[in-house]
Amino acid sequence: MTISGNSLNLKYDEHKKIFNLIRYNDSVTKSKLVSLSGYKLSTLNRIINDLMSSGLVKIVDTGISTGGRKPLLYSIDLNAGYIIGVEITRMYTRLALMDMDCNILRAEAFGMFRDSTPEKTVKKISSLVSDFCKDIESSKILGIGIGAIGPLDHNKGVILNPANFPNDKWKNIPIKDMIEEHTKLPTLVENGVNAGAFGEYIKGSGKNFNNIAYITAGVGLRLGLVSNGKHVRNLNNYSGGFGHLKIDTAGPICYCGHSGCLETFVSVPAVLSAFKNEICKGRSSKALQKVEFDISAINLDTFLDAVESHDLLANEILENTASYMSKGLLAIENILAPDLIILGGPLFRKCDRLFHLTVNMTMKNIQKCSQPTIQFSKETLGENAVVTGVGGLLLDYYLK
């Protein structure tokens, strides 16, 4: 039961079960593990001794006494192995080196541009992986988890045909095989938003909830789900369906060919397009002076600065965005009824006002129907959600 050959080699299901229980219940006593596992104390003692002799579990402290000797507290050994998490998006690629509890030890990111071909990107990823691992014993590197923009062929680890990628070569890219060939490390591929949802579940704002919906609003609008502690994957491994929920059939034409998709109202391009269109119609905005009246120079930061300076047009656009988003959230609540909805991505990450407007509008409509039990939160992990989540999924893969 050691980490060897780039794998977490736990041969027996009972050892995997206890390791996972310790992993998800950090600093846990034997009595708690007996309760959680259903194993007899004698069986648990044997398993814990095996895990400790293998360097996977250690005693970290003593608990509170209930009348006798203070109980020992057990935790996984964070340095027993290491994981590489990778996020590939339309705007950037991010890598992180993590310990056994998916704590980030080091992270790097680089931009994705018109010349960012799959080959160049893989070489850059491989170079960073090599740099991350240069001082780590090779047998302690468990593998690489990749959270990528979809749609994907998950089984083969292939990025199929992502929309709006800056480089047009990203079609049917066998990213798993390419990374494994360059790094010689086992690689797992998952939709980025699914990984982000799992990251928020294990380390972020979803940690104390069984069922969560995680939404990212950036270049696109995507939805990831965790149900009963397991990430949920769509049948075709496509995470963009939520963005194509029909909100207004008279709305803008989406790249999917239909009109009025939610993503055409709630995404960075949609917000900026609506803002610029109103300015072109003659509406005034404080943003114009900041860009010296060059409308093409308006970006998300320019728009958000205008929001913060109480610009009437910018706040009107923001309220419209929140209104459309609340309709999408009502659909999620009515169909899935999650315990928690987490809002993330650049739009919500950078704009507290949009988050609060959206939540308030949604709660008012939910209250008209029934007593709400759902909760809302901004993402906690931010740009680290995907790399954290895909690291956790890689560990789960070894511990099945």
Solvent accessible surface area in square Angstrom, and as a share of the most:
residue,aa,sasa,rsa
1,M,51,0.23
2,T,67,0.39
3,I,18,0.09
4,S,49,0.31
5,G,66,0.64
6,N,37,0.19
7,S,36,0.23
8,L,7,0.03
9,N,52,0.27
10,L,5,0.03
11,K,139,0.59
12,Y,126,0.48
13,D,109,0.57
14,E,46,0.20
15,H,4,0.02
16,K,36,0.15
17,K,82,0.35
18,I,0,0.00
19,F,0,0.00
20,N,35,0.18
21,L,35,0.17
22,I,0,0.00
23,R,17,0.06
24,Y,92,0.35
25,N,48,0.24
26,D,90,0.47
27,S,51,0.33
28,V,7,0.04
29,T,25,0.14
30,K,58,0.25
31,S,82,0.53
32,K,95,0.40
33,L,0,0.00
34,V,45,0.26
35,S,89,0.57
36,L,71,0.35
37,S,11,0.07
38,G,66,0.64
39,Y,52,0.20
40,K,158,0.67
41,L,97,0.48
42,S,81,0.52
43,T,34,0.20
44,L,0,0.00
45,N,47,0.24
46,R,113,0.41
47,I,0,0.00
48,I,1,0.01
49,N,91,0.46
50,D,41,0.21
51,L,0,0.00
52,M,66,0.29
53,S,98,0.63
54,S,23,0.15
55,G,35,0.33
56,L,2,0.01
57,V,4,0.02
58,K,86,0.36
59,I,74,0.38
60,V,62,0.36
61,D,83,0.43
62,T,63,0.37
63,G,13,0.13
64,I,157,0.79
65,S,40,0.26
66,T,144,0.84
67,G,79,0.76
68,G,55,0.53
69,R,233,0.85
70,K,117,0.50
71,P,46,0.29
72,L,77,0.38
73,L,28,0.14
74,Y,6,0.02
75,S,9,0.06
76,I,4,0.02
77,D,33,0.17
78,L,64,0.32
79,N,86,0.44
80,A,9,0.07
81,G,0,0.00
82,Y,28,0.11
83,I,0,0.00
84,I,0,0.00
85,G,0,0.00
86,V,0,0.00
87,E,11,0.05
88,I,1,0.01
89,T,17,0.10
90,R,29,0.11
91,M,112,0.50
92,Y,62,0.24
93,T,0,0.00
94,R,28,0.10
95,L,0,0.00
96,A,0,0.00
97,L,13,0.06
98,M,0,0.00
99,D,6,0.03
100,M,0,0.00
101,D,37,0.19
102,C,5,0.03
103,N,49,0.25
104,I,55,0.28
105,L,94,0.47
106,R,88,0.32
107,A,33,0.26
108,E,67,0.30
109,A,57,0.44
110,F,39,0.16
111,G,27,0.26
112,M,9,0.04
113,F,132,0.55
114,R,210,0.77
115,D,85,0.44
116,S,13,0.08
117,T,30,0.18
118,P,1,0.01
119,E,97,0.44
120,K,116,0.49
121,T,2,0.01
122,V,1,0.00
123,K,129,0.55
124,K,93,0.39
125,I,0,0.00
126,S,15,0.10
127,S,68,0.44
128,L,23,0.12
129,V,6,0.03
130,S,73,0.47
131,D,46,0.24
132,F,9,0.04
133,C,22,0.13
134,K,138,0.59
135,D,130,0.67
136,I,34,0.17
137,E,113,0.51
138,S,87,0.56
139,S,30,0.20
140,K,68,0.29
141,I,4,0.02
142,L,0,0.00
143,G,0,0.00
144,I,0,0.00
145,G,0,0.00
146,I,0,0.00
147,G,0,0.00
148,A,0,0.00
149,I,5,0.03
150,G,7,0.07
151,P,24,0.15
152,L,3,0.02
153,D,42,0.22
154,H,42,0.19
155,N,137,0.70
156,K,139,0.59
157,G,0,0.00
158,V,22,0.13
159,I,0,0.00
160,L,55,0.27
161,N,88,0.45
162,P,2,0.01
163,A,29,0.22
164,N,88,0.45
165,F,25,0.11
166,P,45,0.28
167,N,13,0.06
168,D,110,0.57
169,K,125,0.53
170,W,1,0.00
171,K,100,0.42
172,N,102,0.52
173,I,17,0.08
174,P,53,0.33
175,I,0,0.00
176,K,56,0.24
177,D,81,0.42
178,M,31,0.14
179,I,0,0.00
180,E,47,0.21
181,E,119,0.53
182,H,86,0.38
183,T,23,0.14
184,K,151,0.64
185,L,19,0.09
186,P,47,0.30
187,T,8,0.04
188,L,31,0.15
189,V,5,0.03
190,E,2,0.01
191,N,1,0.00
192,G,2,0.02
193,V,1,0.00
194,N,7,0.04
195,A,0,0.00
196,G,0,0.00
197,A,0,0.00
198,F,3,0.01
199,G,0,0.00
200,E,0,0.00
201,Y,36,0.14
202,I,15,0.08
203,K,59,0.25
204,G,10,0.10
205,S,28,0.18
206,G,0,0.00
207,K,123,0.52
208,N,140,0.72
209,F,45,0.19
210,N,91,0.46
211,N,43,0.22
212,I,2,0.01
213,A,0,0.00
214,Y,4,0.01
215,I,0,0.00
216,T,18,0.11
217,A,0,0.00
218,G,9,0.09
219,V,38,0.22
220,G,8,0.08
221,L,0,0.00
222,R,36,0.13
223,L,31,0.16
224,G,1,0.01
225,L,35,0.18
226,V,2,0.01
227,S,46,0.30
228,N,116,0.59
229,G,15,0.14
230,K,140,0.59
231,H,44,0.20
232,V,56,0.32
233,R,85,0.31
234,N,72,0.37
235,L,190,0.95
236,N,99,0.51
237,N,21,0.11
238,Y,60,0.23
239,S,5,0.03
240,G,7,0.07
241,G,39,0.38
242,F,20,0.08
243,G,0,0.00
244,H,32,0.14
245,L,61,0.31
246,K,94,0.40
247,I,36,0.18
248,D,49,0.26
249,T,112,0.65
250,A,95,0.73
251,G,16,0.15
252,P,69,0.44
253,I,131,0.66
254,C,8,0.05
255,Y,104,0.39
256,C,56,0.33
257,G,55,0.53
258,H,110,0.49
259,S,29,0.19
260,G,0,0.00
261,C,0,0.00
262,L,0,0.00
263,E,16,0.07
264,T,24,0.14
265,F,29,0.12
266,V,0,0.00
267,S,2,0.02
268,V,24,0.14
269,P,67,0.42
270,A,13,0.10
271,V,1,0.00
272,L,24,0.12
273,S,53,0.35
274,A,41,0.31
275,F,0,0.00
276,K,50,0.21
277,N,78,0.40
278,E,39,0.17
279,I,11,0.05
280,C,94,0.56
281,K,152,0.64
282,G,66,0.63
283,R,88,0.32
284,S,93,0.60
285,S,13,0.09
286,K,109,0.46
287,A,1,0.01
288,L,27,0.13
289,Q,134,0.60
290,K,140,0.59
291,V,21,0.12
292,E,147,0.66
293,F,137,0.57
294,D,69,0.36
295,I,48,0.24
296,S,91,0.59
297,A,49,0.38
298,I,5,0.02
299,N,77,0.39
300,L,18,0.09
301,D,77,0.40
302,T,15,0.09
303,F,0,0.00
304,L,15,0.07
305,D,68,0.35
306,A,4,0.03
307,V,4,0.03
308,E,122,0.55
309,S,44,0.29
310,H,147,0.66
311,D,5,0.02
312,L,156,0.77
313,L,2,0.01
314,A,0,0.00
315,N,21,0.11
316,E,69,0.31
317,I,9,0.05
318,L,0,0.00
319,E,73,0.33
320,N,71,0.37
321,T,4,0.02
322,A,0,0.00
323,S,40,0.26
324,Y,50,0.19
325,M,0,0.00
326,S,5,0.03
327,K,97,0.41
328,G,0,0.00
329,L,0,0.00
330,L,33,0.16
331,A,24,0.18
332,I,8,0.04
333,E,31,0.14
334,N,113,0.58
335,I,135,0.68
336,L,80,0.40
337,A,67,0.52
338,P,11,0.07
339,D,54,0.28
340,L,3,0.02
341,I,0,0.00
342,I,0,0.00
343,L,0,0.00
344,G,0,0.00
345,G,2,0.02
346,P,33,0.21
347,L,0,0.00
348,F,0,0.00
349,R,93,0.34
350,K,111,0.47
351,C,3,0.02
352,D,82,0.43
353,R,94,0.34
354,L,0,0.00
355,F,18,0.08
356,H,103,0.46
357,L,31,0.15
358,T,0,0.00
359,V,23,0.13
360,N,86,0.44
361,M,53,0.24
362,T,0,0.00
363,M,43,0.19
364,K,134,0.57
365,N,51,0.26
366,I,7,0.03
367,Q,105,0.47
368,K,161,0.68
369,C,105,0.63
370,S,71,0.46
371,Q,152,0.67
372,P,24,0.15
373,T,120,0.70
374,I,10,0.05
375,Q,99,0.44
376,F,33,0.14
377,S,26,0.17
378,K,50,0.21
379,E,17,0.08
380,T,90,0.52
381,L,37,0.18
382,G,15,0.14
383,E,85,0.38
384,N,41,0.21
385,A,1,0.01
386,V,11,0.06
387,V,0,0.00
388,T,4,0.02
389,G,0,0.00
390,V,0,0.00
391,G,0,0.00
392,G,0,0.00
393,L,12,0.06
394,L,3,0.02
395,L,1,0.00
396,D,29,0.15
397,Y,122,0.47
398,Y,28,0.11
399,L,9,0.04
400,K,171,0.73
